[in-house]
Amino acid sequence: MTPLDKPLRREVKVGKDVFTLTIDAHGLKFVPKGKRKGFEMTWASLANGDAAIATALQASLQSR
């Protein structure tokens, strides 16, 4: 396997919206293109099941 030693960035289109997905050794970040704030998840939280809780919390904060 190739180690993930530097960030990997890709553009992702979801419907009409464009996002930047950054994957690095710490986790992943999903941000609307041109913005700084978005969804961020560490590998540890993804592996231990906190991903569902974090997703629900993020959704509840954005709906306000």
NUTIPA-771762 format. One record per residue (C-alpha): residue number from 1; residue in one letter; x, y, z. Coordinates in steps of 0.05 Angstrom, whole numbers, plus 5000, padded with zeros to 4 digits. Layout:
<r><n>NUM</n><res>a</res><east>X</east><north>Y</north><up>Z</up></r>
...
//
This chain:
<r><n>1</n><res>m</res><east>5000</east><north>5000</north><up>5000</up></r>
<r><n>2</n><res>t</res><east>5020</east><north>5072</north><up>4989</up></r>
<r><n>3</n><res>p</res><east>5024</east><north>5112</north><up>5054</up></r>
<r><n>4</n><res>l</res><east>4983</east><north>5176</north><up>5059</up></r>
<r><n>5</n><res>d</res><east>5040</east><north>5223</north><up>5073</up></r>
<r><n>6</n><res>k</res><east>5011</east><north>5287</north><up>5041</up></r>
<r><n>7</n><res>p</res><east>4940</east><north>5313</north><up>5033</up></r>
<r><n>8</n><res>l</res><east>4900</east><north>5287</north><up>4974</up></r>
<r><n>9</n><res>r</res><east>4849</east><north>5338</north><up>4947</up></r>
<r><n>10</n><res>r</res><east>4793</east><north>5323</north><up>4899</up></r>
<r><n>11</n><res>e</res><east>4734</east><north>5362</north><up>4872</up></r>
<r><n>12</n><res>v</res><east>4666</east><north>5329</north><up>4882</up></r>
<r><n>13</n><res>k</res><east>4601</east><north>5350</north><up>4850</up></r>
<r><n>14</n><res>v</res><east>4538</east><north>5334</north><up>4889</up></r>
<r><n>15</n><res>g</res><east>4477</east><north>5356</north><up>4849</up></r>
<r><n>16</n><res>k</res><east>4492</east><north>5428</north><up>4828</up></r>
<r><n>17</n><res>d</res><east>4539</east><north>5441</north><up>4886</up></r>
<r><n>18</n><res>v</res><east>4615</east><north>5433</north><up>4882</up></r>
<r><n>19</n><res>f</res><east>4656</east><north>5411</north><up>4943</up></r>
<r><n>20</n><res>t</res><east>4729</east><north>5399</north><up>4958</up></r>
<r><n>21</n><res>l</res><east>4746</east><north>5333</north><up>4992</up></r>
<r><n>22</n><res>t</res><east>4813</east><north>5332</north><up>5028</up></r>
<r><n>23</n><res>i</res><east>4840</east><north>5266</north><up>5055</up></r>
<r><n>24</n><res>d</res><east>4903</east><north>5266</north><up>5098</up></r>
<r><n>25</n><res>a</res><east>4935</east><north>5224</north><up>5153</up></r>
<r><n>26</n><res>h</res><east>4890</east><north>5256</north><up>5206</up></r>
<r><n>27</n><res>g</res><east>4822</east><north>5246</north><up>5171</up></r>
<r><n>28</n><res>l</res><east>4779</east><north>5277</north><up>5119</up></r>
<r><n>29</n><res>k</res><east>4748</east><north>5345</north><up>5106</up></r>
<r><n>30</n><res>f</res><east>4688</east><north>5360</north><up>5061</up></r>
<r><n>31</n><res>v</res><east>4679</east><north>5434</north><up>5046</up></r>
<r><n>32</n><res>p</res><east>4638</east><north>5474</north><up>4995</up></r>
<r><n>33</n><res>k</res><east>4686</east><north>5499</north><up>4942</up></r>
<r><n>34</n><res>g</res><east>4713</east><north>5568</north><up>4958</up></r>
<r><n>35</n><res>k</res><east>4696</east><north>5563</north><up>5032</up></r>
<r><n>36</n><res>r</res><east>4737</east><north>5546</north><up>5093</up></r>
<r><n>37</n><res>k</res><east>4686</east><north>5515</north><up>5139</up></r>
<r><n>38</n><res>g</res><east>4655</east><north>5447</north><up>5126</up></r>
<r><n>39</n><res>f</res><east>4649</east><north>5377</north><up>5153</up></r>
<r><n>40</n><res>e</res><east>4712</east><north>5348</north><up>5185</up></r>
<r><n>41</n><res>m</res><east>4721</east><north>5277</north><up>5211</up></r>
<r><n>42</n><res>t</res><east>4782</east><north>5243</north><up>5242</up></r>
<r><n>43</n><res>w</res><east>4799</east><north>5171</north><up>5225</up></r>
<r><n>44</n><res>a</res><east>4793</east><north>5153</north><up>5299</up></r>
<r><n>45</n><res>s</res><east>4722</east><north>5179</north><up>5305</up></r>
<r><n>46</n><res>l</res><east>4703</east><north>5145</north><up>5240</up></r>
<r><n>47</n><res>a</res><east>4732</east><north>5079</north><up>5264</up></r>
<r><n>48</n><res>n</res><east>4700</east><north>5079</north><up>5333</up></r>
<r><n>49</n><res>g</res><east>4630</east><north>5097</north><up>5310</up></r>
<r><n>50</n><res>d</res><east>4628</east><north>5171</north><up>5328</up></r>
<r><n>51</n><res>a</res><east>4616</east><north>5188</north><up>5254</up></r>
<r><n>52</n><res>a</res><east>4540</east><north>5178</north><up>5260</up></r>
<r><n>53</n><res>i</res><east>4536</east><north>5221</north><up>5322</up></r>
<r><n>54</n><res>a</res><east>4579</east><north>5276</north><up>5291</up></r>
<r><n>55</n><res>t</res><east>4537</east><north>5275</north><up>5227</up></r>
<r><n>56</n><res>a</res><east>4472</east><north>5282</north><up>5267</up></r>
<r><n>57</n><res>l</res><east>4501</east><north>5339</north><up>5308</up></r>
<r><n>58</n><res>q</res><east>4526</east><north>5376</north><up>5247</up></r>
<r><n>59</n><res>a</res><east>4458</east><north>5370</north><up>5213</up></r>
<r><n>60</n><res>s</res><east>4422</east><north>5395</north><up>5275</up></r>
<r><n>61</n><res>l</res><east>4468</east><north>5456</north><up>5280</up></r>
<r><n>62</n><res>q</res><east>4460</east><north>5474</north><up>5206</up></r>
<r><n>63</n><res>s</res><east>4384</east><north>5470</north><up>5209</up></r>
<r><n>64</n><res>r</res><east>4379</east><north>5527</north><up>5259</up></r>
//
